[in-house]
Amino acid sequence: MYPSQLSNDERLYGMLCHVLAFVGFVIPLGSIIGPLVIWLIKREQYAYVDAQGKESLNFQISILIYGIISSILIIIFIGILTSIIIGIAWIILTIIGTIRAYEGRHYQYPLTIRFIK
């Protein structure tokens, strides 16, 4: 589907699937809960939101796993560096995903484990 064929609502809800990951700054596991709520509510109504919701959820779950592994690696000090890299990458990639979704373009995060297909 081309961006011009998407309604404003589709683009808005697609964008919300990405930007609501920042709820994780306020609520524990909010980075997963925010996109999950939008995806569950709107996935049946809009195919674009279904695709972007899955992509966002897969990325957020992957980042959570990478963060847990990185936290364990703090014991051998490499985890400090990996935690910083993961945090910066999470913020930047989530912003890129948000912008691309609002533009109506399908966005796939790099290094994402596809849990939800």
Legacy VTK file of the C-alpha trace (Angstrom):
# vtk DataFile Version 3.0
C-alpha trace
ASCII
DATASET POLYDATA
POINTS 117 float
0.000 0.000 0.000
1.370 3.392 -0.951
1.400 6.300 1.527
-1.140 8.249 -0.519
-3.624 5.370 -0.185
-3.550 5.432 3.606
-6.087 7.448 5.559
-4.983 9.954 8.181
-6.325 7.614 10.873
-4.234 4.705 9.584
-1.095 6.830 9.605
-1.914 8.246 13.048
-2.512 4.853 14.652
0.507 3.402 12.849
2.609 6.208 14.299
1.142 5.669 17.772
2.270 2.037 17.645
5.836 3.346 17.555
5.759 6.539 19.628
3.901 4.982 22.561
7.016 2.914 23.217
8.266 6.014 25.047
5.666 5.311 27.734
8.426 3.006 29.010
10.129 6.091 30.466
7.187 6.472 32.863
5.682 2.997 33.331
7.668 -0.224 33.724
7.204 -2.321 30.561
5.307 0.622 29.066
7.420 0.328 25.933
5.562 -2.918 25.243
2.192 -2.055 26.789
1.715 1.201 24.816
2.135 -0.289 21.325
0.284 -3.448 22.387
-2.851 -1.516 23.351
-3.040 0.358 20.030
-2.278 -2.803 18.053
-4.935 -4.854 19.846
-7.579 -2.159 19.405
-6.941 -1.245 15.747
-5.352 -4.310 14.097
-8.683 -5.633 12.795
-9.688 -2.263 11.396
-6.468 -1.286 9.585
-3.964 -3.632 7.901
-1.292 -0.909 8.095
-1.714 -0.587 11.855
-1.578 -4.376 12.163
1.773 -4.473 10.331
3.274 -1.507 12.176
1.999 -2.736 15.547
3.624 -6.122 15.040
6.858 -4.484 13.958
6.914 -2.160 16.946
6.070 -4.928 19.410
8.712 -7.241 17.979
11.321 -4.489 18.285
10.328 -3.537 21.826
10.401 -7.158 22.980
13.781 -7.643 21.276
15.185 -4.522 22.964
13.914 -5.785 26.333
15.748 -9.081 25.795
18.921 -7.302 24.656
18.688 -5.054 27.718
18.372 -8.007 30.084
21.385 -9.698 28.495
23.312 -6.431 28.646
22.422 -6.029 32.332
23.825 -9.473 33.037
27.004 -8.561 31.131
27.587 -5.613 33.480
29.274 -8.179 35.717
32.148 -8.306 33.213
31.947 -4.552 32.513
31.145 -4.895 28.782
27.477 -4.555 29.744
27.956 -0.897 30.600
28.944 -0.115 27.023
26.296 -2.373 25.483
23.597 -0.851 27.714
24.491 2.639 26.512
24.525 1.527 22.869
21.200 -0.293 23.234
19.595 2.726 24.916
20.750 5.172 22.256
19.782 2.795 19.427
16.339 2.269 21.005
15.616 5.998 21.126
16.911 6.739 17.618
15.255 3.754 15.933
11.939 4.380 17.678
11.966 7.988 16.473
12.772 6.852 12.930
9.968 4.258 13.096
7.545 6.908 14.326
8.401 9.307 11.511
8.271 6.641 8.809
4.936 5.326 10.081
3.430 8.808 10.054
4.687 9.230 6.493
2.761 6.058 5.691
5.861 4.019 4.878
6.353 0.500 6.165
9.315 0.439 8.514
11.272 -2.588 9.652
13.595 -2.241 12.613
17.061 -3.769 12.256
18.181 -6.618 14.539
14.614 -7.466 15.497
13.524 -10.943 16.488
10.162 -11.695 14.833
8.067 -13.063 17.706
4.728 -11.923 16.289
4.219 -12.768 12.637
LINES 1 118
117 0 1 2 3 4 5 6 7 8 9 10 11 12 13 14 15 16 17 18 19 20 21 22 23 24 25 26 27 28 29 30 31 32 33 34 35 36 37 38 39 40 41 42 43 44 45 46 47 48 49 50 51 52 53 54 55 56 57 58 59 60 61 62 63 64 65 66 67 68 69 70 71 72 73 74 75 76 77 78 79 80 81 82 83 84 85 86 87 88 89 90 91 92 93 94 95 96 97 98 99 100 101 102 103 104 105 106 107 108 109 110 111 112 113 114 115 116
